[in-house]
Each structure stands twice: as C-alpha cells, then as structure tokens.
Amino acid sequence: MRLLSLAVLFVLAATGAAWLFARSTNPAIAVAPPAETSSPIETLTAMTKAAAKTEGPRYSKSGYDITPLSEKQIDQLAQKLAPAERDVILAKGTERAFCGTLVDNHKEGVYVCHLCGLPLFSSQNKFDSGTGWPSFFQPVDKDHIAYHSDTSYGMERIEILCARCTAHLGHVFEDGPKPTGLRYCVNSVSLEFVEKKDGKLDPPAASRPIATETAYFAGGCFWGTEDLFQQVPGVIDAVSGYMGGNVKNPNYKQVCYTDTEHAETVRIVFDPARVTYKELLAKFFKFHDPTQLDRQGPDHGRQYRSAIFASDEKQLAEAKAFIAEQSQKPKYQNRKIVTTIQLAQKPGETGGFWEAEEYHQDYHAKHGGHCAIPSSGDE
Ligand SMILES: [Zn+2]
C-alpha cells in the first residue's frame, strides 16, 4: 500500500483535518501536494492538481473507478439533463437559495452525482447551514471531489466538482462545523438522492464500487514484487505478506529463521475490467525468474520460492494453462519452470495470506527507487 507522503501528513496534521488521514490505496492519488500549503482547502486544491497529472485508471479508497470521463462520455451523459440542470451542472450556475429539493431532506442515504452517479455525500455528514443550499462538512470519499480556484464575480472561491465527470457541484468554504471546519455548499440539481431502505442501500450500477478480484503471487523478495505490481494499470492495491505456511500470523523473523514454510507473497486487488488475471500472470513471469528453485537472485530460502496461490478454481485453471503454454517456449526447454500452483487458503486460515509488518509495506516507495524489471521474460 502506498501512504500519503510525509509532506501531506505534516500539512494535514497542521490543519487538523483528521478525516483526511485515511490511506490512499490508489497510486494515482498518492501524490504529494506542495508542502507550503497551509489550509485544508489549499491542500485539497493542490491534491486535485497533482491527481490531474496522473495517467491511466484511477480508483478511490472506497473502491470506485474515478478515472476522468472523456468529453464524449460526458456529452452522452449530459443528454438526459433538463435545461435548468445544464445551467448548473455544465455552465456552473447556481440555483436560487431555498429553492432546491434537497435542502430540507433529512432522510438517511447517499447523495450521488446527478450526471455520472458517483457517490459524493452521505446523509451522516449533512447539516443545516441556514444558507438555503444542501450543506455537508465532508464528502463520502475525499477522492470523489475535485477542487478548483474560482475567481468569477470578483470573488475568490473554491469550486467543487465531481472528480469523475467534472459536473459542477457548488463551492466549499472554511466556515463549517467540526470535525473538518468545512462547508460543502452544493446545488440540489447537481445531486441525486438514494435513500436507505430497511437499513440497506440499493444504488444503481453507476453508483456502486467496482467488482474487484484478488490474486496472490510469490516471486522472491516481496518489496520488489509489490512495487512492480503497484505500477500495473488496473491494479488497485498491492500488499506484502506471507502465505502457504504452517503457523498463523507469522512475523518476519519466524519466516526467515524458522521452518514456517511461508513464501513472501503479494496480495493484488485488481479491476478485471482493466487488467485480466492472465495479463497479471504474464507480468508475474516478467517480474521474476520462474526457473529458480527456492531462491530469487541473491535471496536463498523457501520464503523466496516462486508460487501462485489461486483465489478460486477459475484462476487455478488459468494459471495451470498459462504455465503449460509457457513451458512450450524455447526459453524454458533447458531451464524448467518451477513455479508451484495451489488454491489459496482463506484469509485467517493457517496457510492463508497474512499481511507483513508495516515496515515492509511500500518499501520502495518509502526508501526511494523502483525495482528494475528483469530483462529476461516476455509478455
Ligand atoms: Zn459525476
């Protein structure tokens, strides 16, 4: 997992915006804003600028695909809008105070983007500001809102937009209640309300998190494997850990110096709509040498063995087919593939995945540098 940089943490600590402390599991979001920013809003605006520079798919901490939509996709979505909605959402207008339908809505539920459906605010964070517009003290996920400086009408304000479709939502001000001190002032027409019924939310497809899949690969020292997979577009999160051993919740010392049989393994959560399991298998073979038995480069021992732990029967069949296919290649005729394949035990079971200690996570991100991708192997 990638942590927000120390610079961000310092700034956030200084501003007291404790709700922003959550880890980003998304490399596209884990970008440091300039350290000289001082207020929560300045920090958020800087994060918007940094995120805009990143390419490829982006995911929010709460598991949504927040890759910016293209102009064409936005035009298609905008066809459903009524003229009054277009005036606000596309032309950045403002509805008249006390005229919106959601100002006095006190029902339990989630407020999603009227244009693209991304969840933006929760009823739990709504408050009566007395301004005449729906007001919230924080978004449902900090990654779902974009912040832009707005100097129209001779004022200096911070405009808030949907991070996915750029729909205009309103503005954010620093006169809100605790714990953030922020007031997100939003136009009702920019939102759609999805009510919780019988304690359950049943939002439309566009308002649901993506259906992720999980893969487990052991290919030598997990620092490098984690770092390389984290860079693959479609990979949402990569975490270092131990798997395939004979004791529960092992620590690094046990794995290194006692016979626990654990392999240093990386758990990869991915978006199957962006990258397939077979493509990840190909990357895995590119990222390590599957012909080295119980070692990888200079690292010797069972913990460095090459292994695939399949999450289900489908992955198991795909992994077996992939290795059978690779074994036919000339490069593996004299140097046999030794990668083992087995069904993964469930998390919490002895042989299942156990997260490694915090100091092993994001090792390369924390200590600088990235692993070079081995020149051997192809995709
Ligand atoms: Zn949107």
Residues whose N, C-alpha, C, O or C-beta is under 5 A from the ligand:
A	BS01	ZN	C113 L115 C116 G117 L118 C162 R164 C165 A167
